[in-house]
Structure formats: C-alpha cells, structure tokens
Amino acid sequence: MSDTAEEVDLSEVLSTMDDVVRIDARGIYYRDLNNLIRAAVREGATAIELVNINGQRYIGDGIQAKCRIDIFGVPGNDLAAFMDGADLFVHNNAQDAVGNTLNSGRIVIEGDAGDVVGYGMRGGRIFVRGDVGYRVGIHMKEQPSRKPLLVIGGTAADFLGEYMAGGTLVVLGLNGRRPTTVGDYCGTGMHGGTMYLHGEIDPTHIATKFVSRRAAAEADMKALEPALREFCELFDHDLDALMAEPFWVVGPSSHKPFASNYAANP
C-alpha cells in the first residue's frame, strides 16, 4: 500500500453528512487511514466517524485540534499517542498502549482495553468502561498545569501504576472478569500521584514496599467526585450509589523509592 492519502480513492472511502466526515476504513492500510484523518483535521473537520476499523494502528496520534473522532470497530496499538486536544470515542474494545504519552484531550472506550494503557501520559483523561490488561498507568506524570486522569470501570491486571509519578488513577472493579480489582504488584516503584481503588481488594496485591494504603476519607471522596461523575455520565452508572461505597487510597511511601539502590553503603 502507499504511504500517502493522495493515492487512496477518496470517493470510495470518504463522505460528509450533517457536517460529519465519515471514513470507511475497510481494507485501508493504517498509514493511508491516518493520512486521511489528518487531512480532514487540517481542513477544519470537527466531527469524524471511522467505520469498519479493524486493527489499524496509530489512530489519532499527534492530533492537535479540538475535534471529536468516533471509532466503530477495534483500533490497533498506540491509539491517540501524543494526542493534544481531541475527544476520541471507541465504540468497542481497544488494543495495547492507548493514550501513550497523551498530552491533552479525552479518550473514551466503551469496552475493554489492553496492556500499558496511559503509558507516560502527562495530561488528558482516559475512561475505560471495562477491564484493562497489564502495566496500566506506567509512569504517569503531572505538571502544575496538567494532571492526567485514568478511570477504569472494570479491573486491572498486574503492575498497575508501576513507576507512577503523578496524576490520578481510579479502578472501580465494576463487573470485572477478575476476582479482585487489581492484580499483583500494584504500585511497584510508585513515587507520585494517587490511586483510588474500589471493590474487592486483596492486600497482598499491593506493593507495600513502595506504597501506603488507607480507607478514603470525606476529603478524598470530594476530590474524586468529578472523575466519578464524568465516568457515570459517560457509562450510565449511579453516581450516588458509587460515592456511598468504600474506596481505598493508595499513594507513594517515598518520592525516591530506589534511592538505596544507588547510594553508597556507609
């Protein structure tokens, strides 16, 4: 396949109705598809629908625009990497590395997502209705002007929040396929940010060498409420019922968890 959108027969894949640009991605190579999306954004499109998506990678990567992209089908890896400002809705499952180094904008996934969701994200918001895989929220970070948010409606596998440096990570454990909200080694190497965990928690899954765990207080729930409200509005959950249930707050025990590995012995 070619590397340029100009060689794709646009009349076969592109249409506009009610100010929505619609792209039929059936059989389109990922580079051609992404060039089509970028061309539509450059031309001022504010609403884009992608239909018949089947594993195409890098959708939404690097887009710097206020627009909405609706994806029908299952997108491939690195969805919305380095995205800056768009709203992206996946009406299905998503594969690995969703929101890799996300800058700003919002990603909403109506199904499950794979491994390393939110890797290194430094801004923006990700909402996943279902479960996620391994090493989700690795090295999330924040700045005074940007604080990333990742909310998972189901459960997470091992190494959640590994090396987390900032932001907010929420796991609700609602209708997840796993028996507990998080898997093993939760918070390994965590040195910043906050996790809120709801549902059945096995204390042995928390990496207590690196993090502390306590029951959420009233002030914690007040801080968490905007994230829960948005999740409930997106996925039709009862906010009051969720707010009334217990949460655990997990935070770093140290901002330099591996300092002793590099310090000279006395």
C-alpha positions as YAML, in Angstrom:
chain: A
units: angstrom
residues:
- id: 1
  name: MET
  ca: [0.00, 0.00, 0.00]
- id: 2
  name: SER
  ca: [1.11, 3.58, -0.50]
- id: 3
  name: ASP
  ca: [2.27, 5.94, 2.26]
- id: 4
  name: THR
  ca: [0.15, 8.86, 1.05]
- id: 5
  name: ALA
  ca: [-3.53, 9.57, 1.31]
- id: 6
  name: GLU
  ca: [-3.50, 11.19, -2.15]
- id: 7
  name: GLU
  ca: [-3.26, 7.77, -3.80]
- id: 8
  name: VAL
  ca: [-6.30, 6.42, -1.97]
- id: 9
  name: ASP
  ca: [-9.56, 6.64, -3.94]
- id: 10
  name: LEU
  ca: [-11.30, 9.16, -1.71]
- id: 11
  name: SER
  ca: [-14.63, 8.72, -3.47]
- id: 12
  name: GLU
  ca: [-14.74, 5.15, -2.20]
- id: 13
  name: VAL
  ca: [-13.95, 5.82, 1.45]
- id: 14
  name: LEU
  ca: [-14.81, 9.42, 2.32]
- id: 15
  name: SER
  ca: [-18.19, 11.09, 2.70]
- id: 16
  name: THR
  ca: [-19.69, 14.03, 4.56]
- id: 17
  name: MET
  ca: [-23.18, 14.18, 6.08]
- id: 18
  name: ASP
  ca: [-24.56, 16.67, 8.60]
- id: 19
  name: ASP
  ca: [-21.06, 18.19, 8.97]
- id: 20
  name: VAL
  ca: [-19.61, 14.80, 9.97]
- id: 21
  name: VAL
  ca: [-16.73, 13.46, 7.91]
- id: 22
  name: ARG
  ca: [-17.20, 9.70, 7.55]
- id: 23
  name: ILE
  ca: [-14.33, 7.42, 6.55]
- id: 24
  name: ASP
  ca: [-14.91, 3.78, 5.66]
- id: 25
  name: ALA
  ca: [-11.68, 2.09, 6.75]
- id: 26
  name: ARG
  ca: [-12.43, -1.38, 5.40]
- id: 27
  name: GLY
  ca: [-9.20, -2.73, 3.91]
- id: 28
  name: ILE
  ca: [-7.32, 0.58, 4.21]
- id: 29
  name: TYR
  ca: [-3.67, 0.40, 5.27]
- id: 30
  name: TYR
  ca: [-3.06, 2.19, 8.57]
- id: 31
  name: ARG
  ca: [-0.79, 4.87, 7.03]
- id: 32
  name: ASP
  ca: [-3.36, 5.78, 4.40]
- id: 33
  name: LEU
  ca: [-6.11, 5.90, 7.01]
- id: 34
  name: ASN
  ca: [-4.13, 8.16, 9.33]
- id: 35
  name: ASN
  ca: [-3.24, 10.47, 6.46]
- id: 36
  name: LEU
  ca: [-6.94, 10.76, 5.64]
- id: 37
  name: ILE
  ca: [-7.76, 11.60, 9.26]
- id: 38
  name: ARG
  ca: [-5.01, 14.23, 9.47]
- id: 39
  name: ALA
  ca: [-6.11, 15.77, 6.17]
- id: 40
  name: ALA
  ca: [-9.68, 16.07, 7.44]
- id: 41
  name: VAL
  ca: [-8.47, 17.74, 10.64]
- id: 42
  name: ARG
  ca: [-6.27, 20.17, 8.69]
- id: 43
  name: GLU
  ca: [-9.28, 21.13, 6.59]
- id: 44
  name: GLY
  ca: [-11.23, 22.02, 9.73]
- id: 45
  name: ALA
  ca: [-13.34, 18.94, 10.37]
- id: 46
  name: THR
  ca: [-14.70, 18.95, 13.93]
- id: 47
  name: ALA
  ca: [-16.55, 15.60, 13.77]
- id: 48
  name: ILE
  ca: [-15.11, 12.47, 12.18]
- id: 49
  name: GLU
  ca: [-16.56, 8.96, 12.09]
- id: 50
  name: LEU
  ca: [-14.38, 5.97, 11.32]
- id: 51
  name: VAL
  ca: [-16.29, 2.81, 10.41]
- id: 52
  name: ASN
  ca: [-15.07, -0.75, 9.77]
- id: 53
  name: ILE
  ca: [-11.92, -0.21, 11.80]
- id: 54
  name: ASN
  ca: [-10.05, -3.50, 12.10]
- id: 55
  name: GLY
  ca: [-6.77, -3.16, 13.97]
- id: 56
  name: GLN
  ca: [-5.31, -0.13, 12.21]
- id: 57
  name: ARG
  ca: [-2.57, 1.36, 14.38]
- id: 58
  name: TYR
  ca: [-1.77, 4.92, 15.49]
- id: 59
  name: ILE
  ca: [-5.26, 6.41, 15.02]
- id: 60
  name: GLY
  ca: [-5.37, 9.94, 16.41]
- id: 61
  name: ASP
  ca: [-1.64, 10.07, 17.11]
- id: 62
  name: GLY
  ca: [-0.26, 13.59, 17.44]
- id: 63
  name: ILE
  ca: [-3.51, 15.34, 16.52]
- id: 64
  name: GLN
  ca: [-3.55, 18.89, 17.84]
- id: 65
  name: ALA
  ca: [-7.10, 20.06, 17.37]
- id: 66
  name: LYS
  ca: [-10.44, 20.41, 19.12]
- id: 67
  name: CYS
  ca: [-12.45, 17.75, 17.32]
- id: 68
  name: ARG
  ca: [-14.39, 14.55, 18.00]
- id: 69
  name: ILE
  ca: [-13.43, 11.23, 16.45]
- id: 70
  name: ASP
  ca: [-15.83, 8.28, 16.77]
- id: 71
  name: ILE
  ca: [-14.36, 4.85, 16.08]
- id: 72
  name: PHE
  ca: [-16.57, 1.89, 15.16]
- id: 73
  name: GLY
  ca: [-14.56, -1.31, 15.29]
- id: 74
  name: VAL
  ca: [-11.41, -2.29, 17.20]
- id: 75
  name: PRO
  ca: [-8.45, 0.06, 16.73]
- id: 76
  name: GLY
  ca: [-4.87, -1.21, 16.91]
- id: 77
  name: ASN
  ca: [-1.96, -0.32, 19.16]
- id: 78
  name: ASP
  ca: [-0.89, 3.18, 20.21]
- id: 79
  name: LEU
  ca: [-4.29, 4.76, 19.81]
- id: 80
  name: ALA
  ca: [-4.08, 8.54, 20.40]
- id: 81
  name: ALA
  ca: [-0.39, 8.59, 21.29]
- id: 82
  name: PHE
  ca: [0.80, 12.17, 21.90]
- id: 83
  name: MET
  ca: [-2.72, 13.41, 21.14]
- id: 84
  name: ASP
  ca: [-3.30, 17.01, 22.17]
- id: 85
  name: GLY
  ca: [-6.85, 18.26, 22.48]
- id: 86
  name: ALA
  ca: [-9.22, 15.92, 20.64]
- id: 87
  name: ASP
  ca: [-12.11, 13.84, 22.02]
- id: 88
  name: LEU
  ca: [-11.85, 10.23, 20.86]
- id: 89
  name: PHE
  ca: [-14.65, 7.68, 21.41]
- id: 90
  name: VAL
  ca: [-14.16, 3.96, 20.78]
- id: 91
  name: HIS
  ca: [-17.47, 2.11, 20.47]
- id: 92
  name: ASN
  ca: [-15.83, -1.25, 21.05]
- id: 93
  name: ASN
  ca: [-12.66, -2.67, 22.61]
- id: 94
  name: ALA
  ca: [-9.17, -1.24, 22.10]
- id: 95
  name: GLN
  ca: [-5.76, -2.89, 21.92]
- id: 96
  name: ASP
  ca: [-2.48, -2.02, 23.70]
- id: 97
  name: ALA
  ca: [-0.87, 1.31, 24.55]
- id: 98
  name: VAL
  ca: [-3.98, 3.51, 24.40]
- id: 99
  name: GLY
  ca: [-3.05, 7.12, 25.21]
- id: 100
  name: ASN
  ca: [0.71, 6.60, 25.11]
- id: 101
  name: THR
  ca: [2.18, 9.92, 26.33]
- id: 102
  name: LEU
  ca: [-1.18, 11.65, 25.98]
- id: 103
  name: ASN
  ca: [-0.84, 15.44, 26.29]
- id: 104
  name: SER
  ca: [-4.46, 16.60, 26.50]
- id: 105
  name: GLY
  ca: [-7.92, 15.65, 25.30]
- id: 106
  name: ARG
  ca: [-10.14, 12.73, 26.20]
- id: 107
  name: ILE
  ca: [-10.31, 9.05, 25.24]
- id: 108
  name: VAL
  ca: [-13.48, 7.07, 25.97]
- id: 109
  name: ILE
  ca: [-13.54, 3.31, 25.43]
- id: 110
  name: GLU
  ca: [-16.88, 1.55, 25.73]
- id: 111
  name: GLY
  ca: [-15.35, -1.93, 26.00]
- id: 112
  name: ASP
  ca: [-12.09, -3.33, 27.34]
- id: 113
  name: ALA
  ca: [-8.55, -2.13, 26.63]
- id: 114
  name: GLY
  ca: [-5.23, -3.99, 26.52]
- id: 115
  name: ASP
  ca: [-1.87, -3.57, 28.21]
- id: 116
  name: VAL
  ca: [0.07, -0.36, 29.03]
- id: 117
  name: VAL
  ca: [-2.93, 1.98, 28.78]
- id: 118
  name: GLY
  ca: [-1.90, 5.54, 29.62]
- id: 119
  name: TYR
  ca: [1.82, 4.83, 29.44]
- id: 120
  name: GLY
  ca: [3.65, 8.04, 30.41]
- id: 121
  name: MET
  ca: [0.50, 10.13, 29.97]
- id: 122
  name: ARG
  ca: [1.13, 13.70, 31.14]
- id: 123
  name: GLY
  ca: [-2.31, 15.23, 30.67]
- id: 124
  name: GLY
  ca: [-5.79, 14.49, 29.41]
- id: 125
  name: ARG
  ca: [-8.38, 11.95, 30.54]
- id: 126
  name: ILE
  ca: [-8.93, 8.30, 29.68]
- id: 127
  name: PHE
  ca: [-12.13, 6.44, 30.60]
- id: 128
  name: VAL
  ca: [-12.44, 2.68, 30.04]
- id: 129
  name: ARG
  ca: [-15.78, 1.07, 30.74]
- id: 130
  name: GLY
  ca: [-14.44, -2.48, 31.06]
- id: 131
  name: ASP
  ca: [-11.23, -4.22, 32.07]
- id: 132
  name: VAL
  ca: [-7.62, -3.40, 31.21]
- id: 133
  name: GLY
  ca: [-4.50, -5.52, 30.96]
- id: 134
  name: TYR
  ca: [-1.03, -5.39, 32.43]
- id: 135
  name: ARG
  ca: [1.20, -2.45, 33.36]
- id: 136
  name: VAL
  ca: [-1.52, 0.17, 33.02]
- id: 137
  name: GLY
  ca: [-0.69, 3.73, 34.10]
- id: 138
  name: ILE
  ca: [3.08, 3.17, 33.96]
- id: 139
  name: HIS
  ca: [4.99, 6.36, 34.74]
- id: 140
  name: MET
  ca: [2.00, 8.69, 34.59]
- id: 141
  name: LYS
  ca: [3.28, 12.16, 35.41]
- id: 142
  name: GLU
  ca: [1.93, 15.64, 36.04]
- id: 143
  name: GLN
  ca: [2.86, 19.30, 35.84]
- id: 144
  name: PRO
  ca: [1.34, 22.29, 37.62]
- id: 145
  name: SER
  ca: [-0.81, 22.98, 34.55]
- id: 146
  name: ARG
  ca: [-1.58, 19.36, 33.63]
- id: 147
  name: LYS
  ca: [-2.77, 16.45, 35.72]
- id: 148
  name: PRO
  ca: [-3.73, 13.26, 33.88]
- id: 149
  name: LEU
  ca: [-6.71, 11.13, 34.85]
- id: 150
  name: LEU
  ca: [-7.25, 7.44, 34.05]
- id: 151
  name: VAL
  ca: [-10.50, 5.78, 35.16]
- id: 152
  name: ILE
  ca: [-11.08, 2.04, 34.69]
- id: 153
  name: GLY
  ca: [-14.58, 0.73, 35.23]
- id: 154
  name: GLY
  ca: [-13.63, -2.92, 35.48]
- id: 155
  name: THR
  ca: [-10.45, -4.49, 36.81]
- id: 156
  name: ALA
  ca: [-6.72, -4.20, 36.10]
- id: 157
  name: ALA
  ca: [-4.08, -6.91, 35.80]
- id: 158
  name: ASP
  ca: [-0.59, -6.96, 37.38]
- id: 159
  name: PHE
  ca: [1.75, -3.98, 37.81]
- id: 160
  name: LEU
  ca: [-0.94, -1.29, 37.84]
- id: 161
  name: GLY
  ca: [0.63, 2.15, 38.33]
- id: 162
  name: GLU
  ca: [4.18, 0.87, 38.04]
- id: 163
  name: TYR
  ca: [6.67, 3.76, 38.50]
- id: 164
  name: MET
  ca: [3.72, 6.16, 38.67]
- id: 165
  name: ALA
  ca: [4.98, 9.72, 39.15]
- id: 166
  name: GLY
  ca: [1.82, 11.82, 39.08]
- id: 167
  name: GLY
  ca: [-1.83, 12.11, 38.14]
- id: 168
  name: THR
  ca: [-4.88, 10.18, 39.29]
- id: 169
  name: LEU
  ca: [-5.60, 6.52, 38.59]
- id: 170
  name: VAL
  ca: [-9.02, 5.07, 39.50]
- id: 171
  name: VAL
  ca: [-10.07, 1.41, 39.30]
- id: 172
  name: LEU
  ca: [-13.71, 0.66, 40.11]
- id: 173
  name: GLY
  ca: [-13.92, -3.12, 39.78]
- id: 174
  name: LEU
  ca: [-17.47, -2.97, 38.38]
- id: 175
  name: ASN
  ca: [-18.48, -6.20, 36.67]
- id: 176
  name: GLY
  ca: [-14.87, -7.12, 36.01]
- id: 177
  name: ARG
  ca: [-13.90, -10.62, 34.93]
- id: 178
  name: ARG
  ca: [-11.23, -10.92, 37.62]
- id: 179
  name: PRO
  ca: [-11.97, -11.78, 41.27]
- id: 180
  name: THR
  ca: [-10.20, -8.68, 42.63]
- id: 181
  name: THR
  ca: [-9.97, -5.09, 41.43]
- id: 182
  name: VAL
  ca: [-6.20, -5.16, 40.82]
- id: 183
  name: GLY
  ca: [-3.64, -7.87, 40.17]
- id: 184
  name: ASP
  ca: [-0.26, -8.41, 41.79]
- id: 185
  name: TYR
  ca: [2.47, -5.81, 42.33]
- id: 186
  name: CYS
  ca: [0.13, -2.80, 42.27]
- id: 187
  name: GLY
  ca: [2.15, 0.39, 42.75]
- id: 188
  name: THR
  ca: [5.61, -1.12, 42.27]
- id: 189
  name: GLY
  ca: [8.07, 1.78, 42.18]
- id: 190
  name: MET
  ca: [5.29, 4.35, 42.57]
- id: 191
  name: HIS
  ca: [6.71, 7.73, 43.62]
- id: 192
  name: GLY
  ca: [3.95, 10.23, 42.86]
- id: 193
  name: GLY
  ca: [0.25, 10.60, 42.11]
- id: 194
  name: THR
  ca: [-2.74, 8.93, 43.72]
- id: 195
  name: MET
  ca: [-4.71, 5.72, 43.13]
- id: 196
  name: TYR
  ca: [-8.30, 5.20, 44.20]
- id: 197
  name: LEU
  ca: [-9.35, 1.55, 44.32]
- id: 198
  name: HIS
  ca: [-12.92, 0.35, 44.76]
- id: 199
  name: GLY
  ca: [-14.30, -3.13, 45.13]
- id: 200
  name: GLU
  ca: [-12.67, -6.33, 46.35]
- id: 201
  name: ILE
  ca: [-9.00, -5.67, 47.17]
- id: 202
  name: ASP
  ca: [-6.53, -8.36, 48.16]
- id: 203
  name: PRO
  ca: [-3.97, -6.56, 50.37]
- id: 204
  name: THR
  ca: [-1.22, -8.91, 49.19]
- id: 205
  name: HIS
  ca: [-1.59, -7.46, 45.70]
- id: 206
  name: ILE
  ca: [-0.44, -4.03, 46.88]
- id: 207
  name: ALA
  ca: [3.31, -3.40, 46.70]
- id: 208
  name: THR
  ca: [3.59, -2.20, 50.30]
- id: 209
  name: LYS
  ca: [7.35, -1.72, 49.99]
- id: 210
  name: PHE
  ca: [6.58, 1.27, 47.77]
- id: 211
  name: VAL
  ca: [3.09, 2.47, 48.69]
- id: 212
  name: SER
  ca: [0.74, 3.03, 51.60]
- id: 213
  name: ARG
  ca: [-2.94, 2.11, 51.64]
- id: 214
  name: ARG
  ca: [-5.74, 3.67, 53.69]
- id: 215
  name: ALA
  ca: [-9.51, 3.98, 53.62]
- id: 216
  name: ALA
  ca: [-10.78, 7.03, 51.73]
- id: 217
  name: ALA
  ca: [-11.90, 9.92, 53.91]
- id: 218
  name: GLU
  ca: [-14.53, 12.54, 53.14]
- id: 219
  name: ALA
  ca: [-11.93, 14.88, 51.64]
- id: 220
  name: ASP
  ca: [-10.68, 12.10, 49.37]
- id: 221
  name: MET
  ca: [-14.18, 11.39, 48.08]
- id: 222
  name: LYS
  ca: [-14.76, 15.08, 47.44]
- id: 223
  name: ALA
  ca: [-11.57, 15.19, 45.33]
- id: 224
  name: LEU
  ca: [-12.60, 12.03, 43.49]
- id: 225
  name: GLU
  ca: [-16.19, 13.05, 42.79]
- id: 226
  name: PRO
  ca: [-15.62, 14.95, 39.48]
- id: 227
  name: ALA
  ca: [-13.89, 11.91, 37.94]
- id: 228
  name: LEU
  ca: [-16.64, 9.57, 39.12]
- id: 229
  name: ARG
  ca: [-19.32, 11.95, 37.91]
- id: 230
  name: GLU
  ca: [-17.85, 12.05, 34.41]
- id: 231
  name: PHE
  ca: [-17.48, 8.26, 34.34]
- id: 232
  name: CYS
  ca: [-21.09, 7.78, 35.45]
- id: 233
  name: GLU
  ca: [-22.39, 10.24, 32.88]
- id: 234
  name: LEU
  ca: [-20.45, 8.51, 30.10]
- id: 235
  name: PHE
  ca: [-21.46, 4.98, 31.00]
- id: 236
  name: ASP
  ca: [-24.82, 5.43, 32.76]
- id: 237
  name: HIS
  ca: [-23.84, 4.44, 36.30]
- id: 238
  name: ASP
  ca: [-25.41, 5.66, 39.54]
- id: 239
  name: LEU
  ca: [-23.05, 8.28, 41.00]
- id: 240
  name: ASP
  ca: [-24.70, 8.45, 44.42]
- id: 241
  name: ALA
  ca: [-24.50, 4.69, 44.87]
- id: 242
  name: LEU
  ca: [-20.86, 4.63, 43.84]
- id: 243
  name: MET
  ca: [-19.95, 7.54, 46.12]
- id: 244
  name: ALA
  ca: [-21.58, 5.78, 49.07]
- id: 245
  name: GLU
  ca: [-19.36, 2.71, 48.76]
- id: 246
  name: PRO
  ca: [-15.87, 2.37, 50.31]
- id: 247
  name: PHE
  ca: [-12.69, 3.24, 48.40]
- id: 248
  name: TRP
  ca: [-9.04, 2.69, 49.20]
- id: 249
  name: VAL
  ca: [-6.46, 5.42, 48.62]
- id: 250
  name: VAL
  ca: [-3.02, 4.24, 47.55]
- id: 251
  name: GLY
  ca: [-0.07, 6.64, 47.48]
- id: 252
  name: PRO
  ca: [3.72, 6.51, 47.43]
- id: 253
  name: SER
  ca: [5.63, 5.85, 50.62]
- id: 254
  name: SER
  ca: [8.63, 7.69, 49.20]
- id: 255
  name: HIS
  ca: [9.37, 10.02, 46.31]
- id: 256
  name: LYS
  ca: [12.67, 8.19, 45.79]
- id: 257
  name: PRO
  ca: [11.79, 4.50, 46.20]
- id: 258
  name: PHE
  ca: [15.02, 3.22, 44.70]
- id: 259
  name: ALA
  ca: [17.43, 5.70, 46.31]
- id: 260
  name: SER
  ca: [19.05, 3.00, 48.40]
- id: 261
  name: ASN
  ca: [19.97, 1.07, 45.28]
- id: 262
  name: TYR
  ca: [22.27, 3.87, 44.17]
- id: 263
  name: ALA
  ca: [23.56, 5.28, 47.47]
- id: 264
  name: ALA
  ca: [26.96, 4.16, 48.66]
- id: 265
  name: ASN
  ca: [26.89, 1.87, 51.68]
- id: 266
  name: PRO
  ca: [28.07, 3.63, 54.87]
...
